[in-house]
Amino acid sequence: MLSSKTGRSRFAQMLTNEQTKRGLTDREVAAQYNWVQQTFSRWKMGSLPRQHMFASIAAFLNISTDMVAELVDEAGQSTGNTKLSAAYGTTRVYGKVTDRKAGKYVFEAFNKGRKRIPEGRYAILVDTRVMEPALLVGTKAWVDPAVWPAVGNEVMVHAKGGVAWLGRLVSLADALATIEAGGKEMTIRDVEAVHVIVLSERVAK
């Protein structure tokens, strides 16, 4: 079942709880269990693992693989329920990919041309492969400016002129942000906002 407050499944919450209990970063957990760090991060935000990952997840959570299968099935059923739709479904989509290789977006001016950076929760369409396997092409991702960005988060980094980049946050200081995308790190200057991706799902075609 999804929590109406956080939109997270029981599976995602159990991963977070176990990680917190052990005091490990996403990178440390992924290294110990031979996972891609971004994949582990996405599981905590709603993505579902494939069956061949169940054994290692069971070892991490100290439960049976059958229990993992049950949790994943439950999370999959919850992803399409009305609570998710109510919380995220009506969010407006902003931004358009202008450079798929770099994960670069452009945000057109709105509010009579006075703003380019959304202030409330919004969505983007992932039309770039730079975040795979965490965010697949065709995914709709919800972005929440109210969530404080932390290293390891998938983020949208907004710079001057309405341009933004999609990536995993490596560091943030003053008006500089370093992100990882497509296996490469990039430092972005003149950063005006860093928004965290909080949920994603595949868009039916």
C-alpha positions as CSV (number, residue, x, y, z in Angstrom):
1,M,0.0,0.0,0.0
2,L,1.2,3.5,-0.6
3,S,1.4,6.1,2.1
4,S,-0.8,9.0,1.3
5,K,1.8,11.3,2.9
6,T,4.9,10.1,1.1
7,G,3.6,8.1,-1.8
8,R,6.1,5.3,-1.0
9,S,5.5,1.6,-1.0
10,R,6.2,-0.7,1.9
11,F,9.1,-2.2,-0.1
12,A,10.7,1.3,-0.6
13,Q,10.2,2.1,3.0
14,M,11.8,-1.1,4.2
15,L,14.9,-0.4,2.0
16,T,15.2,3.0,3.5
17,N,14.7,1.8,7.0
18,E,17.4,-0.9,6.6
19,Q,19.8,1.5,5.1
20,T,19.3,4.0,7.9
21,K,19.7,1.3,10.5
22,R,23.1,0.4,9.1
23,G,24.2,4.0,8.6
24,L,25.2,3.5,5.0
25,T,25.1,5.7,2.0
26,D,23.5,4.7,-1.3
27,R,26.9,4.1,-2.8
28,E,28.0,1.9,0.1
29,V,24.9,-0.2,0.0
30,A,25.2,-0.6,-3.8
31,A,28.9,-1.6,-3.5
32,Q,28.2,-4.2,-0.9
33,Y,25.5,-5.9,-2.9
34,N,26.9,-5.4,-6.4
35,W,24.1,-3.1,-7.4
36,V,24.2,0.1,-9.5
37,Q,23.9,3.0,-7.1
38,Q,21.3,4.7,-9.2
39,T,19.2,1.6,-9.3
40,F,19.1,1.3,-5.5
41,S,18.2,5.0,-5.3
42,R,15.3,4.5,-7.7
43,W,14.0,1.4,-5.8
44,K,13.6,3.7,-2.8
45,M,11.7,6.2,-4.9
46,G,9.2,3.7,-6.4
47,S,11.0,1.8,-9.2
48,L,10.7,-2.0,-9.0
49,P,13.5,-4.5,-9.3
50,R,13.6,-7.4,-11.7
51,Q,13.3,-11.0,-10.4
52,H,17.0,-11.8,-10.7
53,M,17.7,-9.1,-8.1
54,F,15.4,-10.6,-5.5
55,A,18.0,-12.9,-3.8
56,S,20.5,-10.0,-3.1
57,I,17.6,-7.8,-1.9
58,A,16.5,-10.6,0.4
59,A,20.0,-10.7,1.8
60,F,20.1,-7.0,2.4
61,L,16.7,-7.0,4.1
62,N,17.3,-10.3,5.9
63,I,14.0,-11.8,4.6
64,S,13.1,-14.6,2.2
65,T,13.1,-14.1,-1.6
66,D,9.4,-15.0,-1.4
67,M,8.8,-12.1,0.9
68,V,10.7,-9.8,-1.6
69,A,8.5,-11.1,-4.4
70,E,5.4,-10.3,-2.3
71,L,6.6,-6.8,-1.5
72,V,7.5,-6.0,-5.1
73,D,4.1,-7.3,-6.3
74,E,2.3,-5.2,-3.7
75,A,4.3,-2.1,-4.7
76,G,3.5,-2.8,-8.4
77,Q,-0.2,-2.9,-7.7
78,S,0.0,0.3,-5.6
79,T,1.9,2.3,-8.2
80,G,-1.3,2.6,-10.3
81,N,-3.7,3.3,-7.5
82,T,-5.8,6.4,-7.0
83,K,-3.6,7.7,-4.2
84,L,-0.7,8.1,-6.5
85,S,-2.9,9.7,-9.1
86,A,-4.4,12.1,-6.6
87,A,-1.0,13.1,-5.3
88,Y,1.0,13.4,-8.5
89,G,-1.2,12.8,-11.6
90,T,-2.4,16.3,-12.1
91,T,1.0,17.9,-11.9
92,R,1.9,20.0,-14.9
93,V,4.8,18.8,-17.2
94,Y,7.5,21.4,-17.8
95,G,10.8,21.4,-19.8
96,K,11.9,19.9,-23.0
97,V,15.0,17.9,-23.9
98,T,17.3,19.9,-26.2
99,D,20.4,17.7,-25.9
100,R,19.7,14.0,-25.2
101,K,23.4,13.1,-24.9
102,A,24.0,15.6,-22.1
103,G,20.6,15.3,-20.5
104,K,20.0,19.0,-21.1
105,Y,16.6,20.6,-20.9
106,V,15.1,24.0,-21.7
107,F,12.3,25.6,-19.6
108,E,10.3,28.1,-21.5
109,A,9.1,31.3,-19.8
110,F,5.7,31.1,-18.2
111,N,3.6,33.4,-15.9
112,K,3.6,36.1,-18.5
113,G,7.3,35.6,-19.2
114,R,8.4,36.4,-15.7
115,K,9.5,32.9,-14.6
116,R,11.3,29.9,-16.1
117,I,11.8,27.7,-12.9
118,P,8.6,26.1,-11.5
119,E,8.1,26.8,-7.8
120,G,5.7,24.0,-6.9
121,R,5.9,20.3,-7.7
122,Y,6.1,19.6,-11.4
123,A,6.8,16.7,-13.8
124,I,9.3,16.1,-16.6
125,L,9.3,13.6,-19.4
126,V,12.5,11.6,-19.6
127,D,13.5,11.7,-23.2
128,T,17.2,11.0,-22.7
129,R,19.2,7.8,-21.8
130,V,21.7,9.6,-19.5
131,M,20.0,8.3,-16.3
132,E,19.4,4.7,-17.4
133,P,18.8,2.3,-15.7
134,A,17.5,4.5,-12.9
135,L,15.2,6.6,-15.3
136,L,14.3,5.0,-18.5
137,V,13.4,6.8,-21.7
138,G,9.6,7.2,-21.6
139,T,9.4,7.7,-17.9
140,K,7.4,10.5,-16.3
141,A,9.3,11.9,-13.3
142,W,7.9,14.1,-10.6
143,V,10.1,16.9,-9.2
144,D,9.6,18.5,-5.8
145,P,11.4,21.8,-5.1
146,A,10.4,21.5,-1.4
147,V,12.8,18.5,-0.9
148,W,16.3,19.6,0.1
149,P,18.8,18.0,-2.4
150,A,21.3,15.5,-1.0
151,V,24.3,13.9,-2.6
152,G,23.1,10.8,-4.5
153,N,19.7,12.2,-5.4
154,E,18.5,12.3,-9.0
155,V,17.9,16.0,-9.6
156,M,17.1,18.7,-12.1
157,V,19.7,21.5,-11.9
158,H,18.4,24.8,-13.2
159,A,20.9,27.5,-14.4
160,K,20.5,30.9,-15.9
161,G,18.6,31.3,-19.1
162,G,16.0,28.6,-18.6
163,V,18.5,25.7,-19.1
164,A,18.6,22.7,-16.8
165,W,20.4,19.3,-16.6
166,L,19.2,16.0,-15.4
167,G,21.6,13.9,-13.3
168,R,22.6,12.4,-10.0
169,L,23.9,15.1,-7.6
170,V,27.6,14.7,-6.7
171,S,28.2,18.0,-5.0
172,L,26.6,21.4,-4.4
173,A,28.3,24.6,-3.2
174,D,27.4,28.2,-3.7
175,A,26.2,28.5,-7.4
176,L,28.1,25.4,-8.5
177,A,26.6,21.9,-8.8
178,T,28.4,18.7,-10.0
179,I,26.2,16.0,-11.4
180,E,26.8,12.5,-12.9
181,A,24.9,11.6,-16.0
182,G,25.7,9.0,-18.6
183,G,28.7,7.8,-16.6
184,K,30.3,11.3,-16.8
185,E,30.5,14.1,-14.3
186,M,29.7,17.7,-15.2
187,T,29.9,20.9,-13.2
188,I,27.2,23.4,-13.8
189,R,27.8,27.1,-13.0
190,D,25.3,29.9,-12.3
191,V,23.0,27.4,-10.6
192,E,19.6,29.0,-9.6
193,A,17.9,25.9,-8.2
194,V,18.4,22.2,-7.7
195,H,15.1,20.2,-7.6
196,V,14.9,16.6,-6.4
197,I,13.1,13.8,-8.4
198,V,10.8,12.2,-5.9
199,L,8.9,9.6,-7.9
200,S,8.7,8.2,-11.4
201,E,6.7,5.8,-13.5
202,R,6.6,4.5,-17.0
203,V,4.2,6.3,-19.3
204,A,1.8,4.0,-21.1
205,K,1.9,4.3,-24.9
